[in-house]
Amino acid sequence: MQGRLEHLRELAAELVRHKVAVIVTDGPQPTQAAREASDTIPIVMARMDDADAQGFVTNYSRPSGNITGLSFQTGELSTKWLQLLKETLPPGARIAALWDATGTGNQLRTIEKAARSVKVDLYTVEWRGSEEFTAAFTAAQNAGAKGVVILGSPVFSAQLIRLAELATRHRMAATYTYRAFAEAGGLISYGPLESDPGFSRGRAAYFVDRLLKGAKVPDLPVEQPTKFHLAINLKTAKALGLTVPVALLASADEVIE
């Protein structure tokens, strides 16, 4: 993964040379590369976190640059992830945050702020793309973490099964955005549903269609998810020796057994 951003810059520059009409991106690194390559070709974010905090847009209702698409705010999610683990783990348990350091620092700042607000002992672990995920979980385990929040990353999303397996192997309660994570064996997932128009990658096609038909970026507000789904894997909880509070189970949209 080393040099990944540089590779993305090369790909973005190639798209500009081919004079494409629209560029679709997924995540902060590709969006940054596309923005550096062109400030005139419309860029559609198929998925993004905190597009405003990362400087990609200044106004969700009327984007002023050449970028629009989909974005979700990590502040509320980070707080919720920590609260869910805090309710499930023993009192005072340390929780780790696994962060893709090849991306941006905004999520890290957000989770650190959330940890202070809910009074969680947080240990952050950076994954820089050159090492295997095992090293990150081992570091968190050695630091005494009993749970781990996996922060958003296109790389992490592509490795959901592996991350869920490592969390269980290291005896750590884990949470991530996507329902597929809990389905793969992670303890908890909380985040927008893939079927939510404000979060589905397929929604990017709507933006592309409008742009190709003559719409301008400022006419296409950045859209955000409106529905959130909580899934708990009870089988994983039992494997970790954890008792999920009855009230938490009752609030779940889905319990996997």
Secondary structure, DSSP 8 states (H G I E B T S, - for coil): -TTHHHHHHHHHHHHHHTT-S-EEEESHHHHHHHHHH-SSS-EEEEE-B-TTTTTS-S-SSS--SSEEEB-B-HHHHHHHHHHHHHHHS-TT-EEEEEEETTS-SHHHHHHHHHHHHHT--EEEEEE-SSS-HHHHHHHHHHTTEEEEEE---HHHHTTHHHHHHHHHHTT-EEEES-HHHHHTT-SEEEEE-TTSTTT-GGGHHHHHHHHHTT--GGGS--B----EEEEEEHHHHHHTT----HHHHHH-SEEE-
